[in-house]
Amino acid sequence: MPGNPPETVDFDGECTPEERAAAASRSTWASVAVNVGLSTTQIVVGLLARSQGLVADGIHSLSDLVADFIVLFASHHSRREADDSHPYGHHRFETAASLALGLLLLAVGMGMIASALHKLEAPESIPRVGSVALWVAAIALVAKELLFRYMLGVAKRIKSSMLIANAWHARSDAASSLVVGLGIIGNLAGYPILDPIAASIVGFMIGKMGWEFAWDALHDLMDRSVDAEEVEAIRQTLTDTPGVLGVHDVRTRKMGDMIVVDAHLEVAPGITVEAGHDIAVAARQRVMQRHRVLNLMTHVDPWHRPDLDHPATPQA
């Protein structure tokens, strides 16, 4: 049965929506601080040391800043209360942000590949890089890996797909810094062509990850169901509700990082409408307290009595 969710929802005792928002904000601002320092250092040193790979990595870090502010914007707007135009709230701001992050990564990756290919067309013009570039690449690698581990830990704890996407964005930075470091080593060893090759590899990695994030977010915007394990857990909570004799037609769709659920509950055929209503209300409350469910719509059916929306199942 429809209705507004409680003010705070405890998902398996982990954290409330307010705690999720605070954790998301802290981890994102930490990412902003790291990326400001890294992007500035990488681009400046990359230009001075004539390393295209390091400059490309710095531009990648700069794109992270844009991504971080997209996350902060979406996180703020997704917490807005439901209104007449958005009766289920604004949770899909987060999904839209994940789509934007993916498209941003895809664009950055394609641009980096194009720039590297332009360099490879004239390999004799590739300069020898300065050794300081290697030190900056190593520092960037360590900083980005530590940032990834911190952000992913927070994202998993609060179950935020948007923050998981942003965390893996940081991991892509760590991987790109590793490739850039190898390219710089090759350049210093007398193979200057390895620097733009490293830049093109980084561009491919970034573009591939961007495509995956954008495609995943697009499916969520088309009302994709949550995974079978989570659906079964919701079904079990409904089944365990006193008075519920059976459950069928459980359907879910993602609403940002929350879930909207429809379910048919089977109750004893002889009870009153009021008793059936009370059972449905109890089932809804149990589900919303134990799972990340924004709303549960229930339909009450008499037990073992097929109807038009629940065809009879042949008995073995």
Long-range contacts (C-beta under 8 A, 24 or more apart in sequence): 1-277, 1-280, 1-281, 1-284, 1-296, 1-297, 1-298, 2-295, 2-297, 3-284, 3-295, 4-82, 5-288, 5-294, 5-295, 6-288, 6-289, 9-288, 9-289, 9-292, 9-293, 10-289, 11-159, 11-290, 11-291, 11-292, 12-290, 12-291, 14-157, 14-158, 14-159, 15-157, 15-158, 17-79, 19-158, 20-158, 20-159, 20-160, 21-75, 21-79, 23-154, 23-157, 23-158, 24-71, 24-75, 24-154, 24-158, 24-160, 24-162, 24-163, 25-72, 25-75, 26-154, 27-150, 27-151, 27-154, 27-155, 27-163, 28-68, 28-71, 28-72, 28-75, 28-163, 28-166, 29-68, 29-72, 30-147, 30-150, 30-151, 31-64, 31-68, 31-147, 31-151, 31-166, 31-170, 32-65, 32-68, 32-69, 34-143, 34-144, 34-147, 35-61, 35-62, 35-64, 35-65, 35-68, 36-65, 38-140, 38-143, 38-144, 39-64, 39-65, 41-136, 41-139, 41-140, 42-136, 42-137, 42-140, 45-132, 45-133, 45-136, 46-133, 46-136, 48-130, 48-132, 49-129, 49-130, 49-131, 49-132, 49-133, 49-136, 50-127, 50-128, 50-129, 50-130, 51-129, 51-130, 51-133, 51-180, 51-184, 51-187, 51-195, 52-115, 52-116, 52-119, 52-126, 52-195, 52-196, 52-199, 53-133, 53-137, 53-179, 53-180, 53-183, 53-184, 53-195, 53-196, 53-198, 53-199, 53-202, 54-129, 54-133, 54-136, 54-137, 54-180, 54-184, 56-112, 56-115, 56-116, 56-176, 56-180, 56-199, 56-202, 56-203, 57-137, 57-140, 57-173, 57-176, 57-177, 57-180, 57-202, 59-108, 59-112, 60-108, 60-112, 60-172, 60-173, 60-176, 60-202, 60-206, 61-140, 61-173, 63-104, 63-105, 63-108, 64-169, 64-170, 64-173, 66-104, 67-101, 67-104, 67-105, 67-166, 67-169, 68-166, 70-97, 70-100, 70-101, 70-104, 71-97, 71-101, 71-162, 71-163, 71-166, 73-97, 74-162, 75-162, 78-256, 88-255, 88-260, 88-294, 88-295, 89-255, 89-294, 91-255, 91-256, 91-257, 91-258, 91-294, 92-221, 92-255, 92-256, 93-256, 94-160, 94-161, 94-162, 94-256, 94-257, 95-161, 95-162, 95-217, 95-220, 95-221, 95-254, 95-256, 96-217, 96-221, 97-162, 98-161, 98-162, 98-165, 98-213, 98-216, 98-217, 98-220, 99-213, 99-214, 99-217, 99-218, 99-221, 101-162, 101-165, 101-166, 101-169, 101-210, 101-213, 101-214, 102-165, 102-209, 102-210, 102-211, 102-212, 102-213, 102-214, 102-215, 102-216, 102-217, 103-210, 103-214, 104-210, 105-169, 105-172, 105-206, 105-207, 105-209, 105-210, 105-213, 106-206, 106-207, 106-210, 106-211, 106-214, 107-210, 108-203, 108-206, 108-207, 108-210, 109-202, 109-203, 109-204, 109-205, 109-206, 109-207, 109-208, 109-209, 109-210, 110-203, 110-207, 111-203, 112-199, 112-200, 112-202, 112-203, 112-206, 113-200, 113-203, 113-204, 113-207, 114-203, 115-199, 115-203, 116-196, 116-197, 116-199, 116-200, 116-203, 117-200, 119-196, 119-199, 120-193, 120-196, 120-197, 120-200, 123-192, 123-193, 126-187, 126-192, 126-193, 126-195, 126-196, 127-192, 128-187, 128-188, 128-192, 129-184, 129-187, 129-188, 129-192, 129-195, 131-188, 133-184, 134-181, 134-184, 134-185, 134-188, 137-177, 137-180, 137-181, 137-184, 138-177, 138-181, 140-173, 140-177, 141-174, 141-177, 141-178, 141-181, 144-170, 144-171, 144-173, 144-174, 144-177, 145-171, 145-174, 147-173, 148-173, 148-174, 159-257, 159-292, 160-257, 161-220, 161-257, 162-256, 162-257, 165-213, 165-217, 168-209, 168-213, 169-209, 172-205, 172-206, 172-209, 175-202, 175-205, 176-202, 176-205, 176-206, 179-205, 220-254, 223-253, 223-254, 224-253, 224-254, 225-251, 225-252, 225-253, 225-254, 226-252, 226-254, 226-259, 230-259, 230-291, 233-291, 234-259, 234-261, 234-263, 234-287, 234-291, 234-293, 235-263, 237-283, 237-286, 237-287, 237-290, 237-291, 238-263, 238-265, 238-283, 238-286, 238-287, 240-286, 241-265, 241-279, 241-282, 241-283, 241-286, 242-279, 242-282, 243-267, 243-268, 243-271, 243-275, 243-278, 243-279, 243-282, 244-279, 244-283, 245-303, 246-303, 246-304, 248-301, 248-310, 249-299, 249-309, 249-310, 255-294, 257-292, 258-292, 258-293, 258-294, 259-291, 259-292, 259-293, 259-294, 260-293, 260-294, 260-295, 260-296, 260-297, 261-287, 261-293, 261-295, 261-296, 261-297, 262-296, 262-297, 262-298, 262-299, 263-296, 263-297, 263-298, 263-299, 264-298, 264-299, 264-300, 264-301, 264-309, 264-310, 265-298, 265-299, 265-300, 265-301, 266-301, 266-302, 266-303, 266-304, 267-300, 267-301, 267-302, 267-303, 268-302, 268-303, 269-302, 269-303, 269-305, 276-300
